[in-house]
């Protein structure tokens, strides 16, 4: 069973920075693609950034130039460095881990961490 443990959320002023972390454990995570998504109440979860096992990255337009996703494969941990935060970045942020194994795709979510950008 895969577990994703997120940390690093909190309250920050506009223009500030936060770094989210997601530690993955369990069989299959070492070769997994990982990512960060966010969700507001009553809205669909949306992509923020993803990273493959080879560290190829993809960003939502809203994250480009401000957020950086990176991973430490030795620790099975993915990070999201968020700079120049805006009030509209306020949301619950979720870590995702997905991989193929035995011909099936496995998809896991963390419990979420809240980010609030406010003065």
Backbone as a ProteinNet text record, in pm:
[ID]
protein_1_A
[PRIMARY]
XXXXXXXXXXXXXXXXXXXXXXXXXXXXXXXXXXXXXXXXXXXXXXXXXXXXXXXXXXXXXXXXXXXXXXXXXXXXXXXXXXXXXXXXXXXXXXXXXXXXXXXXXXXXXXXXXXXXXXX
[TERTIARY]
84.2	0	88.7	51.7	127.2	71	160.1	120	192	119.2	174.6	151.1	259.3	249.7	297.2	205.5	234.3	264.7	342.3	369.5	408.7	407.1	457.9	353.9	226.9	125.4	119.2	39.4	24.7	-25.3	-11.6	-54.1	67.5	55.6	165.1	107.7	182.8	137.6	158	80.3	102.2	246.2	302.1	442.1	538	488.3	573.6	594.9	663.9	699.3	663	637	617.1	677.2	720	765.3	683.6	614.4	539.5	625.2	609.1	680.7	580.5	614.5	530.9	623.5	621.1	702.9	618.9	666.6	593.4	659.5	578.9	631.1	542.8	604.5	528.8	586	536.5	586.5	545.1	644	614.2	646.1	667.6	681.6	812.9	913.7	1044.6	1043.9	955.8	948.8	825.9	763.8	635.2	649	551.8	533.3	460.6	494.6	431.4	388.5	302.4	255.6	182.4	152.5	73.2	-49.5	-161.4	-289.6	-347.1	-442.9	-506.7	-655.8	-726.6	-871.7	-930.8	-1027.4	-1105.8	-1238.9	-1301.9	-1433.2	-1532.1	-1597.5	-1697.7	-1643.5	-1512.2	-1451.5	-1375.1	-1346.3	-1272.6	-1124.6	-1063.8	-920.8	-848.5	-747.4	-677.4	-528.5	-468.4	-324.8	-247.7	-142.1	-46	83.9	139.8	265.5	283.3	351.4	383.8	530.1	582.1	721.9	731.4	802.4	819.5	934.5	954	1063.9	1198.8	1203.1	1326.1	1333.5	1243.7	1239.9	1200	1123	1058.8	937.2	922.3	818.7	713.4	599.1	488.7	418.5	381.4	320.2	190.4	98.2	-17.6	29.6	-43.7	-4.9	4.3	-82.5	-84.7	38.7	108.1	225.1	357.9	354.9	479.3	547.3	676.5	755.2	753.5	660.6	652.2	675.3	630.7	641.5	745	811.5	906.6	880.9	863.2	848.2	980.2	1022.2	1143.3	1131.9	1218.2	1208.1	1345.5	1342.6	1461.1	1428.9	1479.5	1443.7	1497.8	1608.6	1664.5	1570.2	1493.9	1401.2	1256.6	1234.9	1097.3	1009.9	1065.3	996.3	988.6	874	855.4	824.9	874.4	860.4	792.3	726.5	673.4	716.7	810	854.9	764.8	696.5	601.5	650.3	678.6	724.2	622.1	635.4	546.8	400.6	365.4	230.3	126	11.1	-99.9	-221.2	-313.6	-433.6	-507.7	-503.6	-572.7	-504.6	-386.6	-322.3	-377.7	-459.8	-520	-604.5	-573.3	-643.8	-589.1	-653.4	-596.1	-510.1	-388.4	-294.7	-277.9	-285.8	-280.5	-164.5	-93.9	13.1	-46.3	6.7	-37.4	81.5	59.8	161.7	93.4	149.3	87.7	193.5	165.4	258.9	186.3	253.3	203.4	275.1	196.5	255.6	164.5	220.8	143.8	33.1	61.7	-35.1	-148.6	-144	-249.5	-189	-271.6	-226.4	-274.7	-183.7	-214.4	-204.8	-300.3	-309.8	-342.4	-259.5	-276.6	-274.3	-346.3	-353	-313.5	-249.4	-224.4	-348.6	-336.9	-451.8	-478.8	-385.3	-402.2	-338.2	-289.7	-234.9	-285.8	-327.9	-392.7	-290	-308.3	-226.9	-319.7	-289.3	-368.5	-275.2	-307.6	-229.1	-315.1	-277.5	-359.2	-275.5	-310.7	-243.5	-320.1
-118.6	0	124.9	220	344.8	447	516.8	628.7	753.5	863.8	994.1	1085.6	1141.2	1228.8	1367.1	1462	1598.7	1686.2	1789.3	1888.5	2019.3	2125.6	2253.4	2359.4	2326.2	2427.7	2526.5	2630.4	2728.9	2860.6	2961.4	3096.7	3178.9	3248	3331.5	3457.8	3564.4	3691.2	3690	3768.9	3780.9	3820.8	3755.4	3777.7	3686.6	3613.4	3523.9	3389.7	3302.1	3170.6	3060.9	2944.5	2823.3	2707.1	2605.5	2482.6	2366.6	2298.3	2179	2055.6	1958	1831.1	1716.6	1611.6	1492.1	1370.7	1298	1177.8	1055.8	978.6	859.7	733.9	640.3	511.2	400	284.2	170.2	119.1	5.5	-60.3	15.7	40.3	104.8	252.7	317.6	463.7	509.3	426.4	471.2	504.6	445.6	474.6	553.7	615.5	679.7	821.5	860.8	1002.2	1063	1187.4	1251.5	1391.6	1447.6	1580.2	1645.6	1771.8	1850.5	1903.3	1895.1	1947	2032.3	2116.8	2197.3	2203.7	2234.2	2232.8	2335.7	2409	2500.4	2434.3	2471.8	2413.3	2431.7	2322.3	2328.8	2331.6	2322	2325.7	2196.5	2173.2	2053.1	2068.6	1954	1954.6	1987.1	2073.9	2115.8	2091.4	2068.5	2045.3	2170	2150.1	2256.8	2224.9	2106.6	2066.3	1916.7	1857.6	1715.8	1694.7	1580.3	1546.6	1396.4	1356.5	1213.6	1159.5	1029.8	968.3	1018.8	1066.2	1121.5	1272.9	1328.4	1472.3	1560.4	1507.1	1592.4	1656	1785	1858.5	1917.8	1944	2008.2	2098.6	2218.5	2315.5	2369.6	2399.5	2477.8	2619.7	2685.5	2821.8	2911.7	2890.4	2974.9	2955.2	2843.3	2811.4	2845.2	2858.4	2881	3009.8	2997.5	3113.9	3144.9	3082.2	3109.4	2983.2	2870.6	2744.9	2654.8	2575.1	2477.2	2343.5	2240.4	2105.5	2031.1	1959.9	1880	1762.4	1663.8	1542.6	1494.1	1421.8	1354.5	1206	1138.4	998.2	909.6	949.8	870.4	870.6	977.3	989.3	965.1	938.9	923.8	1041.8	1158.8	1280.1	1379.4	1441.7	1546	1676.4	1782.6	1914.6	2009.8	2110.2	2218.7	2349.1	2415.4	2546	2651.7	2726	2826	2963.8	3047	3183	3282.1	3405.1	3512	3470.3	3420.6	3368.5	3479.1	3442.8	3535.4	3484.4	3571	3523.9	3414.1	3419.9	3318.2	3181.6	3174.5	3044.2	2972.6	3039.7	2979.9	2859	2745.5	2620.7	2509.3	2394.5	2271.9	2208.8	2175.4	2118.7	1969.2	1891	1746.1	1689.4	1598.8	1526.3	1405.3	1377.9	1261.9	1176	1046.9	950.7	849	825.5	726.5	649.1	522.8	436.8	316.4	253.9	130.7	13.5	-91.5	-211.5	-328.9	-436.7	-556.3	-526.5	-430.8	-399.2	-309.2	-261.8	-174.2	-42.8	60.3	191.2	209.4	252.1	279.8	430.6	484.5	628.9	656.4	736.3	762.7	912.2	949.8	1089.7	1102.2	1214.4	1247.4	1304.6	1338.5	1386	1534.3	1603.5	1745.5	1832.3	1945.7	2044.7	2181.5	2260.5	2387.3	2498.7	2575.1	2694.1	2814.3	2912	3035	3151.9	3230.1	3349.1	3470.4	3540.6	3652.1	3746.9	3874.9	3974	3994.5
0	0	0	-82.4	-93	3.6	70.6	157.5	112.9	112.1	78.7	197.8	249.9	366.1	326	330.6	288	408.6	382.6	485.7	418.9	496.9	448.3	420.7	430.9	409.2	523.9	504.4	610.2	557.1	641.4	608.5	567.8	456.4	408.8	348.3	354.8	296.9	145.7	76.3	-69	-98.9	-200.4	-234.8	-162.4	-65.8	12.4	-54.9	17.4	-36.2	61.7	6.7	84.5	7.2	79.7	16.2	71.1	-18.1	18.7	-4.7	82.3	68.5	69.7	-1.8	-3.8	-2.9	106.5	119.2	85.5	-9.7	-53.8	-0.8	38.2	82.9	28.3	9.4	-41.5	-171.4	-209.4	-328.9	-454.4	-540.6	-667.7	-676	-561.6	-564.7	-624.8	-623.8	-670.5	-819	-895.2	-1038.3	-1076.7	-980.2	-1003.5	-1056.4	-1133.9	-1163.3	-1043.7	-1013.8	-898.5	-936.5	-855.5	-889.1	-774.7	-797	-703.6	-775.2	-704.9	-753	-641.3	-676.6	-573.7	-597.6	-489.2	-496.1	-401.8	-451.8	-369.7	-339.2	-228	-194.9	-308.4	-345.3	-449.4	-590.1	-602.7	-735.3	-761.1	-887.7	-924.1	-889.6	-864.2	-839.3	-970.1	-961.1	-1081.2	-1068.9	-1184.1	-1189.8	-1151	-1072.8	-1046.9	-1120.7	-1092.4	-1155.8	-1141.2	-1238.6	-1232.3	-1266.7	-1223.9	-1250.9	-1270.5	-1376.1	-1401.5	-1318.4	-1327.7	-1252.9	-1301.6	-1427.2	-1483.1	-1469.2	-1389.2	-1358.6	-1475.2	-1567.5	-1667.1	-1600.9	-1619.6	-1546.9	-1639.8	-1580.3	-1650.2	-1550.4	-1594.3	-1504.3	-1562.5	-1473.8	-1513.8	-1546.2	-1634.1	-1671.2	-1548.7	-1452.4	-1332.6	-1245.8	-1264.7	-1182.7	-1251.5	-1379.8	-1454.8	-1410.9	-1386.3	-1346.8	-1199	-1125.8	-981.6	-898.8	-950.2	-875.6	-941.7	-858.8	-908.7	-840.7	-921.2	-867	-886.9	-784.6	-795.3	-699.4	-720.4	-640.1	-597.2	-487.4	-436.8	-441.2	-541.5	-560.1	-447	-388.1	-277.9	-157.6	-144	-31.1	-73.4	-203.1	-254.6	-212.6	-227.6	-184.8	-300.1	-314.1	-414.4	-342.2	-398.3	-338.1	-436.8	-379.7	-460.7	-394.9	-458.6	-411.7	-474.3	-390.6	-438.9	-398.6	-497.8	-474.7	-529	-487.9	-535.4	-522.9	-407.1	-388.5	-394.3	-448.2	-465	-387.1	-351	-281.3	-358.6	-489.4	-569.3	-565.6	-504	-483.5	-360.5	-285.5	-166.6	-206.4	-146.4	-178.6	-90.8	-98.6	-44.1	-153.7	-117.9	-214	-185.9	-293.4	-282.1	-362.3	-300.4	-367.5	-439.1	-555.3	-633.5	-672.6	-672.3	-712.9	-803.6	-920.2	-1008.1	-1084.3	-1108.5	-1179.3	-1236.6	-1332.9	-1392.8	-1329.9	-1300.7	-1244	-1274.3	-1318.1	-1350.4	-1452.1	-1544.3	-1647.6	-1604.1	-1481.5	-1430.8	-1383.1	-1389.8	-1342.2	-1199.4	-1114.6	-975.1	-951.8	-879.7	-860	-713.8	-648.2	-505.8	-478.2	-371.3	-328.7	-182.6	-151.2	-12.7	51.7	178.6	254.6	233.4	172.3	145.9	251.9	209.1	300.6	257.5	353.7	323.3	306.9	202.8	178.2	174.8	257.3	262.3	238.2	136.4	103.1	134.4	238	283.7	367.1	359.6	442.1	572
[MASK]
+++++++++++++++++++++++++++++++++++++++++++++++++++++++++++++++++++++++++++++++++++++++++++++++++++++++++++++++++++++++

